[in-house]
Amino acid sequence: MSRADAENRPADARAPIRRGGMTLRATTPDDCSFVVEVERHPDNARHVEQWSEAQHRAALTLPGTRHWIIEHRGTPIGYVVLEDTDDPNGSVLLRRIAIISKGRGHGRNAVLLAAHDCFEVLGCHRLWLNVARDNRRAFNLYRRLGFVEEGVARESVRKGDRFLSMHVLSMLDREYRAAHQL
Ligand SMILES: CC(C)(COP(=O)(O)OP(=O)(O)OC[C@H]1O[C@@H](n2cnc3c(N)ncnc32)[C@H](O)[C@@H]1OP(=O)(O)O)[C@@H](O)C(=O)NCCC(=O)NCCS
């Protein structure tokens, strides 16, 4: 399937991506209450932007956005959102990931499945993300997976009356293939 075909498939027709007991399946409108529950969980809320259920529903049909439910052995445990999958430079943003059962390797596997979607399903070139400087768990996860730190986007995210600086990290298609191909 070409990249254009993969991008244009309706969300509910997108093939799930599996690795071991973990699956990414296309988020449906009915999943959005679960997504918001995960996002608002006290362990997650301080690390990820907060959207309403309606904002998540709207994101499901945005061109260039791939919104996935993360399942472990058939049970939803989180979600991950990719944006700019139609970017002409093949540079995809891992916009958001959140998981409810942490520290069990689920985040690692879910990021690898999202990278598989980016590089192998869509044929894109670069996967990048922002992570807040105080989010050590997420930063360590990305570094261990081989994401390269590109720099710091200084005070680029407003949070209440503060501005947060973000690490910018990326992985390239050849780096993914050398280290992780499924
Ligand atoms: C970030 C997140 C997705 C990671 O998922 P997870 O299932 O907890 O992560 P894993 O169990 O796969 O752990 C991966 C790595 O995180 C690191 N890590 C785990 N716990 C940590 C901690 N308390 N402090 C620092 N690093 C930690 C380790 O390097 C671990 O690698 P290892 O297994 O090789 O030791 C998850 O914790 C989460 O939803 N956090 C809140 C939302 C969030 O921060 N999203 C990312 C925004 S950029």
The ligand as a MOL file (V3000), in Angstrom:
LIG
                    3D

  0  0  0     0  0            999 V3000
M  V30 BEGIN CTAB
M  V30 COUNTS 48 50 0 0 0
M  V30 BEGIN ATOM
M  V30 1 C 5.8710 8.0590 29.4120 0
M  V30 2 C 5.0670 6.7640 29.4350 0
M  V30 3 C 4.2390 6.6430 28.1570 0
M  V30 4 C 6.0850 5.6090 29.5020 0
M  V30 5 O 5.3710 4.4060 29.6080 0
M  V30 6 P 5.8000 3.2870 30.6900 0
M  V30 7 O 4.9740 2.0920 30.3890 0
M  V30 8 O 5.6970 3.8810 32.0380 0
M  V30 9 O 7.3350 3.0790 30.3330 0
M  V30 10 P 8.1430 1.7220 30.3860 0
M  V30 11 O 7.6750 0.8420 31.4930 0
M  V30 12 O 8.1350 1.1680 29.0100 0
M  V30 13 O 9.5780 2.2490 30.7920 0
M  V30 14 C 10.4210 2.7130 29.8160 0
M  V30 15 C 11.6370 3.4240 30.4140 0
M  V30 16 O 11.2240 4.5150 31.2170 0
M  V30 17 C 12.2700 4.7500 32.1620 0
M  V30 18 N 11.6600 4.8540 33.4690 0
M  V30 19 C 10.7260 4.0560 34.0070 0
M  V30 20 N 10.3860 4.5370 35.2310 0
M  V30 21 C 11.1350 5.6480 35.4380 0
M  V30 22 C 11.2290 6.5870 36.4920 0
M  V30 23 N 10.4610 6.5010 37.5950 0
M  V30 24 N 12.1250 7.6150 36.3820 0
M  V30 25 C 12.8870 7.7370 35.2830 0
M  V30 26 N 12.8100 6.8670 34.2340 0
M  V30 27 C 11.9530 5.8430 34.3250 0
M  V30 28 C 13.2360 3.6490 32.0760 0
M  V30 29 O 14.3590 4.1040 31.3220 0
M  V30 30 C 12.5020 2.5810 31.3200 0
M  V30 31 O 13.4010 1.8830 30.5430 0
M  V30 32 P 13.8390 0.3980 30.9920 0
M  V30 33 O 12.5700 -0.4200 31.0440 0
M  V30 34 O 14.7600 0.0150 29.9090 0
M  V30 35 O 14.4770 0.5680 32.3330 0
M  V30 36 C 4.1220 6.6660 30.6650 0
M  V30 37 O 4.8890 6.6440 31.8270 0
M  V30 38 C 3.0940 7.7700 30.7410 0
M  V30 39 O 1.9720 7.6200 30.2770 0
M  V30 40 N 3.4870 8.9150 31.3900 0
M  V30 41 C 2.5800 10.0700 31.5680 0
M  V30 42 C 2.3200 10.7840 30.2700 0
M  V30 43 C 3.6060 11.2170 29.6080 0
M  V30 44 O 4.5590 11.6180 30.2470 0
M  V30 45 N 3.6240 11.1460 28.2760 0
M  V30 46 C 4.7800 11.5060 27.4700 0
M  V30 47 C 4.7780 12.9520 27.2060 0
M  V30 48 S 6.1560 13.3840 26.1480 0
M  V30 END ATOM
M  V30 BEGIN BOND
M  V30 1 1 1 2
M  V30 2 1 2 3
M  V30 3 1 2 4
M  V30 4 1 2 36
M  V30 5 1 4 5
M  V30 6 1 5 6
M  V30 7 2 6 7
M  V30 8 1 6 8
M  V30 9 1 6 9
M  V30 10 1 9 10
M  V30 11 2 10 11
M  V30 12 1 10 12
M  V30 13 1 10 13
M  V30 14 1 13 14
M  V30 15 1 14 15
M  V30 16 1 15 16
M  V30 17 1 15 30
M  V30 18 1 16 17
M  V30 19 1 17 18
M  V30 20 1 17 28
M  V30 21 1 18 19
M  V30 22 1 18 27
M  V30 23 2 19 20
M  V30 24 1 20 21
M  V30 25 1 21 22
M  V30 26 2 21 27
M  V30 27 1 22 23
M  V30 28 2 22 24
M  V30 29 1 24 25
M  V30 30 2 25 26
M  V30 31 1 26 27
M  V30 32 1 28 29
M  V30 33 1 28 30
M  V30 34 1 30 31
M  V30 35 1 31 32
M  V30 36 2 32 33
M  V30 37 1 32 34
M  V30 38 1 32 35
M  V30 39 1 36 37
M  V30 40 1 36 38
M  V30 41 2 38 39
M  V30 42 1 38 40
M  V30 43 1 40 41
M  V30 44 1 41 42
M  V30 45 1 42 43
M  V30 46 2 43 44
M  V30 47 1 43 45
M  V30 48 1 45 46
M  V30 49 1 46 47
M  V30 50 1 47 48
M  V30 END BOND
M  V30 END CTAB
M  END
